[in-house]
Structures are given as C-alpha cells and as structure tokens.
Amino acid sequence: MIKPLLYLVTICSMLFMPEVVLAGGLDSGIQATTDFKASGYKWLAVVASGYIIFNIAMAYLGRKGWGDVAMAVLYCAIAGGAVALGIYAWSIWS
C-alpha cells in the first residue's frame, strides 16, 4: 500500500516541481549560486588553513616531519589553484 502512494507522490511532485523551482526567477537562482560559491570558497580556505596548522602542530610535536608540512602547503596550493581555475572557467561562460 505504501509503494503506490510513494509513486503517486513522486509523480505529482515531478509534475509540479518546475513551477515551484522557477517561481523565484533566474535572478534569484543566479544570486543563490553566487552565495553558494562564496560560501564554498570560505569553507575551502578554513579547511585548508586548518590542515596546514594541524600539520605544523604535528611536526612541532615530532609526530610528522617538516616535509609533510611542505606537502600539506603544496596540496593546499593545488586546491587554491583549482579554485582559481574554477573562477576563470566561470568567467568564460558568464
């Protein structure tokens, strides 16, 4: 009994979803994407900084080598480069 009801709800939501999604218009979608992108960049910066600080603390305590800290900085630089490449690619098509 539950499966047919679930199918009915799914089909009805798929039929009426475009009106609900497009109710705000294109401008609100662009603004939401921009906000999501900005929060993603902030999250990446916090995580990368935390990763570098963690590796520095581990190297200072003798649990890791300073080469591991250098590799952590390199990994974070690669992640930042990916973000910069994403910004460049975003600017091409917008």
Backbone as a ProteinNet text record, in pm:
[ID]
protein_1_A
[PRIMARY]
MIKPLLYLVTICSMLFMPEVVLAGGLDSGIQATTDFKASGYKWLAVVASGYIIFNIAMAYLGRKGWGDVAMAVLYCAIAGGAVALGIYAWSIWS
[TERTIARY]
81.3	0	85.3	200.4	286.3	353.6	394.2	465.4	381.4	257.2	178.8	159.5	143.4	128.9	258.7	370.8	500.8	521.3	483.9	493.8	404.9	284.9	192.8	248.9	302.9	362	481.5	562.9	679.7	639.1	543.2	498.9	436	353.2	291.4	396.1	495.5	598.7	682.7	704.1	779.6	698.7	569	485.3	477.4	470.1	451.2	580.3	693.5	819.9	869	859.1	912.4	850.3	721.4	658.1	712.6	737.3	788.4	932.7	1012.5	1154.3	1173.4	1096.5	1113	1034.1	972.8	890.1	972.2	1098.6	1181.9	1242.4	1248.7	1306.6	1455.6	1512.6	1653	1744.9	1705.9	1791.6	1812.9	1709.9	1727.1	1812.7	1803.4	1889.1	2034.8	2060.4	2198.4	2252.7	2170.9	2214.5	2242.2	2158.1	2178.9	2307.1	2333.7	2456.6	2578.6	2571.3	2682.1	2706.3	2600.3	2615	2675.4	2629.7	2683.9	2831.4	2867.5	3006.4	3093.8	3048.2	3125.8	3142.7	3036.9	3048.5	3139	3139.5	3230.4	3375.9	3404.5	3541.7	3585.8	3496.8	3530.3	3554.8	3470.1	3485.9	3618.6	3655	3781.8	3899.3	3893.1	4001.1	4015.6	3905.2	3910.6	3967.6	3922.3	3970.3	4118.2	4159.6	4300	4389.3	4345.7	4424.5	4432.6	4322.3	4322.5	4413.6	4416.2	4502.3	4649.2	4683.6	4822	4860.5	4773.2	4801.4	4814.5	4728.9	4737.9	4872.7	4916.5	5044.6	5161.3	5153	5259.1	5264.4	5148	5145.2	5202.1	5167.5	5221	5372.2	5421.3	5566.2	5636.7	5575.7	5634.7	5641.7	5540.5	5538.6	5620.8	5669.5	5754.3	5679.7	5552.8	5474.6	5485.3	5512.1	5531.3	5657.6	5706.8	5824.2	5785.7	5885.9	5860.1	5837.3	5880.6	5848.2	5699.1	5635.2	5489.1	5418.4	5475.5	5417.5	5429.7	5546.3	5565.4	5465.8	5443.3	5345.8	5204	5172.5	5040.5	5020.7	5124.7	5116.3	5099.2	5169.7	5157.4	5016.1	4960.3	4824.1	4723.5	4742.1	4650.2	4668.3	4790.8	4813.8	4746.1	4748.7	4680.9	4529.6	4477.3	4333.8	4298.2	4382	4359	4369.7	4462.8	4474.8	4353.2	4295.5	4172.2	4058.4	4055.3	3952.9	3974.9	4099.5	4130.2	4094.1	4121.2	4084.6	3932.6	3862.1	3716.3	3660.1	3719.3	3675.2	3698.1	3813	3842.6	3743.3	3716.7	3622.3	3482.3	3447.2	3315.1	3301.5	3411.5	3405.3	3396.4	3441.7	3434.7	3290.2	3209.2	3072.4	2967.1	3009.1	2905.1	2910.5
-120.1	0	126	117.6	235.5	266.1	162	186	261.5	224.1	302.5	447.1	468.1	603.7	682.1	616.6	680.5	715.3	625.3	652.9	770.4	775.5	884.3	1018.9	1021.5	1145.3	1186.9	1091.8	1121.9	1178.7	1117.2	1164.8	1303.5	1324.2	1456	1563.5	1529.8	1630.2	1659.3	1558.2	1582.1	1665.1	1650.2	1726.9	1873.9	1901.4	2038	2105	2035	2090.5	2207.8	2207.6	2322	2455.6	2456.7	2582.1	2630.6	2536.9	2574.6	2621.3	2551.1	2585.1	2717.7	2741.8	2862.7	2981.5	2968.2	3076.5	3200.9	3183.1	3297.4	3365.2	3298.4	3356	3327.2	3372	3346.2	3427.7	3549.3	3633.7	3573.6	3517.8	3457.9	3332.1	3259.6	3142.6	3180.4	3287.2	3334.5	3382.6	3453.2	3501.4	3384.8	3282.3	3165.2	3092.2	3081.3	3017.2	3097.3	3229.1	3314	3301.9	3299.2	3282.5	3147.3	3042	2908.4	2902.4	2967.1	2969.4	3041.7	3154.8	3230.8	3152.8	3086.5	3008.4	2887.1	2831.2	2720.6	2763.5	2882.5	2933.1	2956.9	3010.3	3032.9	2901.1	2802.3	2671.9	2609.3	2620.3	2566.5	2635.5	2765.9	2838.5	2795.8	2777.5	2735.5	2594.1	2504.4	2366.3	2358.8	2431.2	2429.8	2488.7	2597.8	2657.3	2563.2	2499.8	2403.3	2285.5	2240	2128.5	2166.9	2285.2	2330.2	2347.6	2408.8	2428.1	2293.8	2197.6	2064.1	2000.3	2011	1951.1	2022.6	2153.8	2225.9	2180.9	2165.3	2118.8	1977.9	1891.6	1754.9	1753.2	1839.6	1846.3	1904.2	2001.9	2062.1	1960.6	1874.5	1771.7	1649.1	1643	1532.7	1413.6	1427	1315.6	1305.4	1416.6	1420.1	1498.8	1484.3	1559.7	1693	1779.2	1909.1	1895.9	1786.5	1758.2	1736.7	1677.2	1660.6	1795.5	1890.7	2025.3	2089.2	2070.7	2126.2	2063.8	1934.6	1869.3	1918.3	1945	1998.2	2135.7	2217.8	2350.2	2334.6	2240.1	2216	2168.8	2078.3	2031.2	2145.6	2232.3	2345	2445	2459.8	2547	2489.8	2358.1	2294.1	2314.5	2301.5	2324.4	2469.5	2563	2703.8	2729.7	2661.1	2673.5	2619.7	2513.2	2459.4	2559.8	2629.3	2731.9	2846.4	2888.3	2996.5	2955	2829.4	2779.2	2775.2	2739.4	2739.8	2879.3	2977.5	3116.5	3161.2	3125.7	3162.4	3095.5	2967.3	2895.9	2954.2	2992.3	3052.5	3183.9	3261.6	3392.4	3377.1	3267.3	3246.3	3234.9	3159.2	3130.3	3218.2	3318.1	3403	3543.8
0	0	0	64.7	74.3	-60.3	-132.8	-258.7	-361.7	-386.5	-482.8	-438.6	-309.2	-258.3	-277.9	-253.9	-274.5	-422.4	-510.6	-653.6	-693.7	-639.6	-670.3	-623	-502.8	-450.3	-534.6	-573.2	-656.2	-791.2	-855.9	-987.4	-976.5	-875.8	-859.1	-830.4	-749.2	-720.2	-843.6	-928.2	-1050.7	-1150.4	-1149.8	-1241.2	-1202.1	-1073.3	-1027	-981.9	-987	-939.1	-1024.1	-1156.1	-1232.5	-1192.5	-1162.7	-1122.8	-989.2	-899.1	-767.1	-777.8	-854.6	-866.4	-938.6	-1041.7	-1121.6	-1069.5	-953.6	-900.9	-871.1	-830.1	-796	-916.8	-1027	-1147.2	-1158.4	-1267.4	-1294.7	-1204.5	-1170.8	-1087.7	-949.5	-891	-758.9	-767	-877.1	-896.2	-910.9	-985	-1000.9	-867.2	-790.1	-658.7	-564.6	-567.9	-482.3	-520.5	-649.7	-695	-652.6	-662.3	-620.8	-470.7	-392.6	-247.7	-213.1	-281.5	-258.6	-295.1	-404.4	-449	-347.5	-296.5	-198.6	-68.4	-24.6	98.7	77.5	-40.8	-71.7	-67.8	-118.1	-113.4	30.2	112.4	253.5	324.4	296.7	357.8	317.4	190.6	143.5	211.6	229.9	295.8	441.4	510.5	650.4	662.4	578.1	583	546.6	444.6	404.1	513.6	574.1	682.4	801.6	835.4	944.6	916.8	793.6	755.2	768.5	725.9	737.5	884.4	963.3	1105.7	1177.3	1143	1202	1170.3	1045.1	1007.7	1074.6	1091.1	1162	1307.4	1371.3	1510.4	1522.6	1429.1	1432.7	1410	1323.8	1300	1422.3	1485.9	1605	1719.5	1730.3	1834	1797.9	1676.9	1633.5	1578.4	1553.6	1500.4	1348.2	1284.5	1139.2	1111	990.5	950.2	887.7	875.4	815.1	664.6	607.4	467.6	448.1	549.2	543.1	547	621.5	624.9	487	424.2	289.6	191.4	204	115.7	144	271.2	304.6	242.3	246.9	183.9	33.4	-25.5	-169.2	-204.9	-124.7	-151.2	-142.9	-44.2	-29.6	-144.1	-191.2	-306.6	-431.4	-446.1	-558.8	-548.4	-426.8	-407.5	-439.6	-397.4	-429.8	-579.3	-644.6	-789.2	-860.9	-806.7	-865.7	-852.6	-738.4	-720.1	-818.5	-833.9	-928.4	-1071.5	-1105.4	-1237.8	-1253.1	-1145.7	-1149.9	-1169.5	-1102.5	-1119.6	-1263.5	-1318.3	-1457.3	-1552.9	-1532	-1619	-1602.6	-1481	-1457	-1532.2	-1537	-1604	-1756.6	-1809	-1953.4	-1999.4	-1923.3	-1967.3	-1902	-1827.4	-1765.4	-1819.6
[MASK]
++++++++++++++++++++++++++++++++++++++++++++++++++++++++++++++++++++++++++++++++++++++++++++++

